[in-house]
Each structure stands twice: as C-alpha cells, then as structure tokens.
Amino acid sequence: MNRKPATNPFWSTASFGDTANTSPMELSALGDHLDLCKESHGRWFALQCAAERVNGFLAARVVTTLVVAALLIGVTSMVL
C-alpha cells in the first residue's frame, strides 16, 4: 500500500533546485574559520582534552571515586 504524503515537505535548500555552488567569499570565510580552529588546538587544547577524559571517567564512577577518596583520606589520617 503506497500512499503519497498529504503535504509537501516543509524544507527547501538554498540552491532552489539548482546545483549548489560556493562563492569565493564563502570559501574565504570557511578558510578563515578553519584557520581559527587550527589555532585553538595548541598546547592547552591537549591538556583540556585530557581533563575532559578524566572528568568523564570519574563522573561515570562517582560512588567508587568517593569511596576511594574516603579510603585515601582515612589511611593518610591514620599514618599522620
């Protein structure tokens, strides 16, 4: 049973049925954006990525992290 949709889709493209072409100004803006993205991936970017990975790892294990932290605090308080 094939039925046609009751209404036409509510989307359209910027090319209005023609092939999509980019203008030199759009390519220049894209190049500027990509250069800015490359510059933001400096030395601190690697540190930020590592911190996000550690945060994700610890956030998924909140209870275990709290138990381990409590054990470490308890052990160090008995030693001192």
Biopython code that builds the backbone (N, CA, C, O; Angstrom):
import numpy as np
from Bio.PDB.StructureBuilder import StructureBuilder

atoms = [
    (1, "MET", "N", (0.835, -1.161, 0.000)),
    (1, "MET", "CA", (0.000, 0.000, 0.000)),
    (1, "MET", "C", (0.891, 1.239, 0.000)),
    (1, "MET", "O", (1.426, 1.607, 1.046)),
    (2, "ASN", "N", (1.056, 1.867, -1.112)),
    (2, "ASN", "CA", (1.870, 3.071, -1.228)),
    (2, "ASN", "C", (0.969, 4.299, -1.225)),
    (2, "ASN", "O", (0.056, 4.430, -2.040)),
    (3, "ARG", "N", (1.253, 5.189, -0.288)),
    (3, "ARG", "CA", (0.488, 6.417, -0.235)),
    (3, "ARG", "C", (1.431, 7.597, -0.386)),
    (3, "ARG", "O", (2.570, 7.558, 0.081)),
    (4, "LYS", "N", (0.963, 8.621, -1.026)),
    (4, "LYS", "CA", (1.739, 9.841, -1.129)),
    (4, "LYS", "C", (1.505, 10.663, 0.128)),
    (4, "LYS", "O", (0.423, 10.615, 0.714)),
    (5, "PRO", "N", (2.521, 11.420, 0.543)),
    (5, "PRO", "CA", (2.292, 12.269, 1.703)),
    (5, "PRO", "C", (1.215, 13.307, 1.408)),
    (5, "PRO", "O", (1.069, 13.774, 0.278)),
    (6, "ALA", "N", (0.472, 13.653, 2.440)),
    (6, "ALA", "CA", (-0.634, 14.595, 2.271)),
    (6, "ALA", "C", (-0.142, 15.991, 1.935)),
    (6, "ALA", "O", (-0.821, 16.736, 1.227)),
    (7, "THR", "N", (1.037, 16.354, 2.439)),
    (7, "THR", "CA", (1.580, 17.681, 2.160)),
    (7, "THR", "C", (2.999, 17.554, 1.636)),
    (7, "THR", "O", (3.656, 16.529, 1.813)),
    (8, "ASN", "N", (3.446, 18.590, 1.005)),
    (8, "ASN", "CA", (4.835, 18.619, 0.545)),
    (8, "ASN", "C", (5.750, 18.828, 1.744)),
    (8, "ASN", "O", (5.311, 19.330, 2.779)),
    (9, "PRO", "N", (7.022, 18.447, 1.612)),
    (9, "PRO", "CA", (7.933, 18.690, 2.730)),
    (9, "PRO", "C", (8.076, 20.187, 3.001)),
    (9, "PRO", "O", (7.936, 21.010, 2.096)),
    (10, "PHE", "N", (8.353, 20.523, 4.250)),
    (10, "PHE", "CA", (8.446, 21.920, 4.657)),
    (10, "PHE", "C", (9.874, 22.442, 4.588)),
    (10, "PHE", "O", (10.157, 23.484, 5.180)),
    (11, "TRP", "N", (10.771, 21.781, 3.907)),
    (11, "TRP", "CA", (12.149, 22.236, 3.827)),
    (11, "TRP", "C", (12.464, 22.649, 2.399)),
    (11, "TRP", "O", (11.802, 22.244, 1.443)),
    (12, "SER", "N", (13.470, 23.447, 2.296)),
    (12, "SER", "CA", (13.978, 23.825, 0.983)),
    (12, "SER", "C", (15.474, 24.048, 1.103)),
    (12, "SER", "O", (15.995, 24.221, 2.204)),
    (13, "THR", "N", (16.145, 24.043, 0.001)),
    (13, "THR", "CA", (17.578, 24.291, 0.015)),
    (13, "THR", "C", (17.857, 25.684, -0.500)),
    (13, "THR", "O", (17.009, 26.309, -1.137)),
    (14, "ALA", "N", (19.036, 26.156, -0.221)),
    (14, "ALA", "CA", (19.413, 27.492, -0.671)),
    (14, "ALA", "C", (19.675, 27.512, -2.175)),
    (14, "ALA", "O", (19.752, 28.582, -2.778)),
    (15, "SER", "N", (19.812, 26.342, -2.779)),
    (15, "SER", "CA", (20.116, 26.315, -4.210)),
    (15, "SER", "C", (18.850, 26.369, -5.070)),
    (15, "SER", "O", (18.938, 26.512, -6.289)),
    (16, "PHE", "N", (17.693, 26.257, -4.453)),
    (16, "PHE", "CA", (16.407, 26.346, -5.154)),
    (16, "PHE", "C", (16.341, 25.433, -6.381)),
    (16, "PHE", "O", (15.906, 25.855, -7.453)),
    (17, "GLY", "N", (16.768, 24.201, -6.219)),
    (17, "GLY", "CA", (16.675, 23.216, -7.283)),
    (17, "GLY", "C", (17.875, 23.182, -8.209)),
    (17, "GLY", "O", (18.019, 22.237, -8.985)),
    (18, "ASP", "N", (18.748, 24.191, -8.150)),
    (18, "ASP", "CA", (19.961, 24.188, -8.963)),
    (18, "ASP", "C", (21.068, 23.471, -8.202)),
    (18, "ASP", "O", (20.895, 23.098, -7.041)),
    (19, "THR", "N", (22.194, 23.282, -8.856)),
    (19, "THR", "CA", (23.328, 22.699, -8.165)),
    (19, "THR", "C", (23.881, 23.721, -7.188)),
    (19, "THR", "O", (23.882, 24.921, -7.461)),
    (20, "ALA", "N", (24.342, 23.242, -6.066)),
    (20, "ALA", "CA", (24.862, 24.134, -5.030)),
    (20, "ALA", "C", (26.285, 24.543, -5.392)),
    (20, "ALA", "O", (27.158, 23.692, -5.560)),
    (21, "ASN", "N", (26.509, 25.822, -5.508)),
    (21, "ASN", "CA", (27.837, 26.368, -5.788)),
    (21, "ASN", "C", (28.254, 27.254, -4.630)),
    (21, "ASN", "O", (27.420, 27.873, -3.970)),
    (22, "THR", "N", (29.550, 27.307, -4.395)),
    (22, "THR", "CA", (30.054, 28.177, -3.342)),
    (22, "THR", "C", (30.682, 29.404, -3.971)),
    (22, "THR", "O", (31.315, 29.333, -5.025)),
    (23, "SER", "N", (30.500, 30.502, -3.321)),
    (23, "SER", "CA", (31.089, 31.742, -3.820)),
    (23, "SER", "C", (32.492, 31.893, -3.242)),
    (23, "SER", "O", (32.802, 31.277, -2.223)),
    (24, "PRO", "N", (33.337, 32.691, -3.865)),
    (24, "PRO", "CA", (34.676, 32.921, -3.312)),
    (24, "PRO", "C", (34.629, 33.510, -1.897)),
    (24, "PRO", "O", (35.495, 33.214, -1.073)),
    (25, "MET", "N", (33.627, 34.339, -1.618)),
    (25, "MET", "CA", (33.512, 34.919, -0.293)),
    (25, "MET", "C", (33.184, 33.843, 0.746)),
    (25, "MET", "O", (33.702, 33.891, 1.862)),
    (26, "GLU", "N", (32.340, 32.883, 0.400)),
    (26, "GLU", "CA", (32.025, 31.796, 1.315)),
    (26, "GLU", "C", (33.247, 30.929, 1.560)),
    (26, "GLU", "O", (33.492, 30.514, 2.693)),
    (27, "LEU", "N", (34.015, 30.651, 0.518)),
    (27, "LEU", "CA", (35.223, 29.844, 0.679)),
    (27, "LEU", "C", (36.250, 30.570, 1.534)),
    (27, "LEU", "O", (36.948, 29.942, 2.330)),
    (28, "SER", "N", (36.350, 31.880, 1.381)),
    (28, "SER", "CA", (37.275, 32.665, 2.192)),
    (28, "SER", "C", (36.863, 32.635, 3.659)),
    (28, "SER", "O", (37.709, 32.476, 4.540)),
    (29, "ALA", "N", (35.565, 32.787, 3.926)),
    (29, "ALA", "CA", (35.072, 32.740, 5.300)),
    (29, "ALA", "C", (35.301, 31.362, 5.910)),
    (29, "ALA", "O", (35.646, 31.250, 7.086)),
    (30, "LEU", "N", (35.109, 30.320, 5.114)),
    (30, "LEU", "CA", (35.354, 28.964, 5.602)),
    (30, "LEU", "C", (36.829, 28.772, 5.914)),
    (30, "LEU", "O", (37.173, 28.170, 6.931)),
    (31, "GLY", "N", (37.708, 29.279, 5.046)),
    (31, "GLY", "CA", (39.149, 29.184, 5.286)),
    (31, "GLY", "C", (39.556, 29.915, 6.556)),
    (31, "GLY", "O", (40.367, 29.408, 7.331)),
    (32, "ASP", "N", (38.998, 31.105, 6.776)),
    (32, "ASP", "CA", (39.289, 31.854, 7.999)),
    (32, "ASP", "C", (38.833, 31.082, 9.233)),
    (32, "ASP", "O", (39.535, 31.038, 10.244)),
    (33, "HIS", "N", (37.662, 30.480, 9.141)),
    (33, "HIS", "CA", (37.131, 29.700, 10.263)),
    (33, "HIS", "C", (38.026, 28.494, 10.555)),
    (33, "HIS", "O", (38.317, 28.207, 11.716)),
    (34, "LEU", "N", (38.457, 27.796, 9.524)),
    (34, "LEU", "CA", (39.308, 26.622, 9.719)),
    (34, "LEU", "C", (40.663, 27.017, 10.291)),
    (34, "LEU", "O", (41.222, 26.292, 11.113)),
    (35, "ASP", "N", (41.200, 28.166, 9.864)),
    (35, "ASP", "CA", (42.457, 28.652, 10.440)),
    (35, "ASP", "C", (42.297, 28.944, 11.927)),
    (35, "ASP", "O", (43.176, 28.627, 12.729)),
    (36, "LEU", "N", (41.181, 29.545, 12.283)),
    (36, "LEU", "CA", (40.912, 29.844, 13.691)),
    (36, "LEU", "C", (40.793, 28.558, 14.498)),
    (36, "LEU", "O", (41.275, 28.487, 15.628)),
    (37, "CYS", "N", (40.157, 27.546, 13.926)),
    (37, "CYS", "CA", (40.025, 26.257, 14.615)),
    (37, "CYS", "C", (41.394, 25.609, 14.821)),
    (37, "CYS", "O", (41.664, 25.047, 15.882)),
    (38, "LYS", "N", (42.258, 25.687, 13.801)),
    (38, "LYS", "CA", (43.598, 25.103, 13.922)),
    (38, "LYS", "C", (44.395, 25.801, 15.014)),
    (38, "LYS", "O", (45.127, 25.150, 15.760)),
    (39, "GLU", "N", (44.259, 27.130, 15.116)),
    (39, "GLU", "CA", (44.995, 27.880, 16.123)),
    (39, "GLU", "C", (44.536, 27.529, 17.535)),
    (39, "GLU", "O", (45.331, 27.581, 18.473)),
    (40, "SER", "N", (43.279, 27.177, 17.691)),
    (40, "SER", "CA", (42.764, 26.873, 19.022)),
    (40, "SER", "C", (43.223, 25.509, 19.522)),
    (40, "SER", "O", (43.014, 25.180, 20.689)),
    (41, "HIS", "N", (43.838, 24.720, 18.670)),
    (41, "HIS", "CA", (44.304, 23.390, 19.070)),
    (41, "HIS", "C", (45.783, 23.448, 19.431)),
    (41, "HIS", "O", (46.580, 22.676, 18.897)),
    (42, "GLY", "N", (46.150, 24.332, 20.312)),
    (42, "GLY", "CA", (47.536, 24.485, 20.747)),
    (42, "GLY", "C", (47.873, 23.543, 21.880)),
    (42, "GLY", "O", (47.271, 22.481, 22.041)),
    (43, "ARG", "N", (48.871, 23.972, 22.674)),
    (43, "ARG", "CA", (49.325, 23.131, 23.796)),
    (43, "ARG", "C", (48.239, 22.931, 24.843)),
    (43, "ARG", "O", (48.098, 21.842, 25.398)),
    (44, "TRP", "N", (47.479, 23.974, 25.111)),
    (44, "TRP", "CA", (46.466, 23.878, 26.151)),
    (44, "TRP", "C", (45.288, 23.015, 25.725)),
    (44, "TRP", "O", (44.554, 22.499, 26.569)),
    (45, "PHE", "N", (45.107, 22.858, 24.424)),
    (45, "PHE", "CA", (43.989, 22.036, 23.941)),
    (45, "PHE", "C", (44.175, 20.582, 24.359)),
    (45, "PHE", "O", (43.214, 19.923, 24.757)),
    (46, "ALA", "N", (45.403, 20.079, 24.270)),
    (46, "ALA", "CA", (45.673, 18.687, 24.674)),
    (46, "ALA", "C", (45.395, 18.509, 26.163)),
    (46, "ALA", "O", (44.837, 17.493, 26.576)),
    (47, "LEU", "N", (45.784, 19.495, 26.966)),
    (47, "LEU", "CA", (45.515, 19.420, 28.400)),
    (47, "LEU", "C", (44.021, 19.456, 28.679)),
    (47, "LEU", "O", (43.528, 18.738, 29.549)),
    (48, "GLN", "N", (43.302, 20.290, 27.943)),
    (48, "GLN", "CA", (41.847, 20.364, 28.116)),
    (48, "GLN", "C", (41.193, 19.034, 27.750)),
    (48, "GLN", "O", (40.284, 18.578, 28.444)),
    (49, "CYS", "N", (41.647, 18.417, 26.673)),
    (49, "CYS", "CA", (41.086, 17.113, 26.270)),
    (49, "CYS", "C", (41.356, 16.052, 27.335)),
    (49, "CYS", "O", (40.481, 15.245, 27.647)),
    (50, "ALA", "N", (42.561, 16.055, 27.887)),
    (50, "ALA", "CA", (42.890, 15.078, 28.936)),
    (50, "ALA", "C", (42.018, 15.313, 30.164)),
    (50, "ALA", "O", (41.529, 14.355, 30.762)),
    (51, "ALA", "N", (41.817, 16.576, 30.550)),
    (51, "ALA", "CA", (40.970, 16.880, 31.709)),
    (51, "ALA", "C", (39.532, 16.445, 31.469)),
    (51, "ALA", "O", (38.874, 15.951, 32.385)),
    (52, "GLU", "N", (39.039, 16.623, 30.251)),
    (52, "GLU", "CA", (37.677, 16.185, 29.940)),
    (52, "GLU", "C", (37.554, 14.672, 30.003)),
    (52, "GLU", "O", (36.536, 14.152, 30.459)),
    (53, "ARG", "N", (38.587, 13.956, 29.548)),
    (53, "ARG", "CA", (38.556, 12.492, 29.630)),
    (53, "ARG", "C", (38.548, 12.025, 31.085)),
    (53, "ARG", "O", (37.795, 11.120, 31.446)),
    (54, "VAL", "N", (39.388, 12.646, 31.922)),
    (54, "VAL", "CA", (39.429, 12.282, 33.338)),
    (54, "VAL", "C", (38.093, 12.601, 33.996)),
    (54, "VAL", "O", (37.574, 11.808, 34.781)),
    (55, "ASN", "N", (37.541, 13.763, 33.671)),
    (55, "ASN", "CA", (36.247, 14.150, 34.236)),
    (55, "ASN", "C", (35.161, 13.150, 33.829)),
    (55, "ASN", "O", (34.349, 12.750, 34.663)),
    (56, "GLY", "N", (35.140, 12.748, 32.570)),
    (56, "GLY", "CA", (34.159, 11.772, 32.112)),
    (56, "GLY", "C", (34.330, 10.429, 32.796)),
    (56, "GLY", "O", (33.351, 9.767, 33.141)),
    (57, "PHE", "N", (35.578, 10.033, 32.989)),
    (57, "PHE", "CA", (35.850, 8.757, 33.661)),
    (57, "PHE", "C", (35.375, 8.797, 35.107)),
    (57, "PHE", "O", (34.729, 7.865, 35.585)),
    (58, "LEU", "N", (35.706, 9.903, 35.810)),
    (58, "LEU", "CA", (35.330, 9.999, 37.218)),
    (58, "LEU", "C", (33.839, 10.237, 37.398)),
    (58, "LEU", "O", (33.250, 9.724, 38.349)),
    (59, "ALA", "N", (33.220, 10.995, 36.518)),
    (59, "ALA", "CA", (31.789, 11.275, 36.647)),
    (59, "ALA", "C", (30.964, 9.999, 36.481)),
    (59, "ALA", "O", (29.908, 9.854, 37.097)),
    (60, "ALA", "N", (31.444, 9.084, 35.655)),
    (60, "ALA", "CA", (30.721, 7.830, 35.464)),
    (60, "ALA", "C", (30.869, 6.913, 36.675)),
    (60, "ALA", "O", (30.115, 5.953, 36.835)),
    (61, "ARG", "N", (31.845, 7.219, 37.522)),
    (61, "ARG", "CA", (32.110, 6.369, 38.681)),
    (61, "ARG", "C", (32.124, 7.193, 39.961)),
    (61, "ARG", "O", (33.080, 7.121, 40.734)),
    (62, "VAL", "N", (31.087, 7.965, 40.190)),
    (62, "VAL", "CA", (31.033, 8.895, 41.316)),
    (62, "VAL", "C", (31.135, 8.160, 42.644)),
    (62, "VAL", "O", (31.934, 8.542, 43.499)),
    (63, "VAL", "N", (30.359, 7.139, 42.824)),
    (63, "VAL", "CA", (30.350, 6.429, 44.107)),
    (63, "VAL", "C", (31.702, 5.786, 44.359)),
    (63, "VAL", "O", (32.237, 5.897, 45.462)),
    (64, "THR", "N", (32.264, 5.121, 43.371)),
    (64, "THR", "CA", (33.570, 4.487, 43.534)),
    (64, "THR", "C", (34.638, 5.532, 43.823)),
    (64, "THR", "O", (35.515, 5.317, 44.660)),
    (65, "THR", "N", (34.562, 6.660, 43.132)),
    (65, "THR", "CA", (35.527, 7.735, 43.362)),
    (65, "THR", "C", (35.426, 8.260, 44.790)),
    (65, "THR", "O", (36.454, 8.504, 45.423)),
    (66, "LEU", "N", (34.222, 8.438, 45.308)),
    (66, "LEU", "CA", (34.039, 8.914, 46.678)),
    (66, "LEU", "C", (34.561, 7.894, 47.695)),
    (66, "LEU", "O", (35.164, 8.278, 48.698)),
    (67, "VAL", "N", (34.339, 6.614, 47.451)),
    (67, "VAL", "CA", (34.824, 5.574, 48.365)),
    (67, "VAL", "C", (36.348, 5.550, 48.368)),
    (67, "VAL", "O", (36.962, 5.465, 49.431)),
    (68, "VAL", "N", (36.957, 5.622, 47.200)),
    (68, "VAL", "CA", (38.419, 5.618, 47.112)),
    (68, "VAL", "C", (38.988, 6.868, 47.785)),
    (68, "VAL", "O", (39.984, 6.782, 48.504)),
    (69, "ALA", "N", (38.370, 8.018, 47.560)),
    (69, "ALA", "CA", (38.830, 9.254, 48.201)),
    (69, "ALA", "C", (38.715, 9.150, 49.717)),
    (69, "ALA", "O", (39.620, 9.570, 50.438)),
    (70, "ALA", "N", (37.610, 8.595, 50.204)),
    (70, "ALA", "CA", (37.427, 8.434, 51.654)),
    (70, "ALA", "C", (38.476, 7.474, 52.223)),
    (70, "ALA", "O", (39.013, 7.720, 53.303)),
    (71, "LEU", "N", (38.765, 6.402, 51.520)),
    (71, "LEU", "CA", (39.789, 5.455, 51.980)),
    (71, "LEU", "C", (41.163, 6.118, 52.024)),
    (71, "LEU", "O", (41.916, 5.929, 52.979)),
    (72, "LEU", "N", (41.485, 6.887, 51.001)),
    (72, "LEU", "CA", (42.776, 7.579, 50.984)),
    (72, "LEU", "C", (42.890, 8.580, 52.127)),
    (72, "LEU", "O", (43.939, 8.678, 52.764)),
    (73, "ILE", "N", (41.831, 9.316, 52.389)),
    (73, "ILE", "CA", (41.838, 10.279, 53.493)),
    (73, "ILE", "C", (41.965, 9.536, 54.830)),
    (73, "ILE", "O", (42.703, 9.967, 55.716)),
    (74, "GLY", "N", (41.248, 8.430, 54.964)),
    (74, "GLY", "CA", (41.328, 7.644, 56.192)),
    (74, "GLY", "C", (42.709, 7.066, 56.427)),
    (74, "GLY", "O", (43.220, 7.101, 57.546)),
    (75, "VAL", "N", (43.315, 6.534, 55.378)),
    (75, "VAL", "CA", (44.642, 5.936, 55.511)),
    (75, "VAL", "C", (45.680, 7.006, 55.848)),
    (75, "VAL", "O", (46.532, 6.794, 56.711)),
    (76, "THR", "N", (45.612, 8.145, 55.176)),
    (76, "THR", "CA", (46.596, 9.186, 55.456)),
    (76, "THR", "C", (46.400, 9.811, 56.833)),
    (76, "THR", "O", (47.372, 10.260, 57.440)),
    (77, "SER", "N", (45.180, 9.852, 57.339)),
    (77, "SER", "CA", (44.954, 10.406, 58.677)),
    (77, "SER", "C", (45.455, 9.456, 59.759)),
    (77, "SER", "O", (45.869, 9.913, 60.824)),
    (78, "MET", "N", (45.430, 8.138, 59.513)),
    (78, "MET", "CA", (45.935, 7.175, 60.496)),
    (78, "MET", "C", (47.449, 7.179, 60.510)),
    (78, "MET", "O", (48.066, 6.950, 61.551)),
    (79, "VAL", "N", (48.045, 7.435, 59.371)),
    (79, "VAL", "CA", (49.511, 7.432, 59.287)),
    (79, "VAL", "C", (50.070, 8.659, 59.980)),
    (79, "VAL", "O", (51.101, 8.583, 60.650)),
    (80, "LEU", "N", (49.407, 9.772, 59.826)),
    (80, "LEU", "CA", (49.892, 11.018, 60.446)),
    (80, "LEU", "C", (49.444, 11.036, 61.846)),
    (80, "LEU", "O", (49.731, 11.987, 62.573)),
]
sb = StructureBuilder()
sb.init_structure("model")
sb.init_model(0)
sb.init_chain("A")
sb.init_seg("    ")
for serial, (resi, resn, name, xyz) in enumerate(atoms, 1):
    if name == "N":
        sb.init_residue(resn, " ", resi, " ")
    sb.init_atom(name, np.array(xyz, "f"), 0.0, 1.0, " ", f" {name:<3s}", serial, name[0])
structure = sb.get_structure()
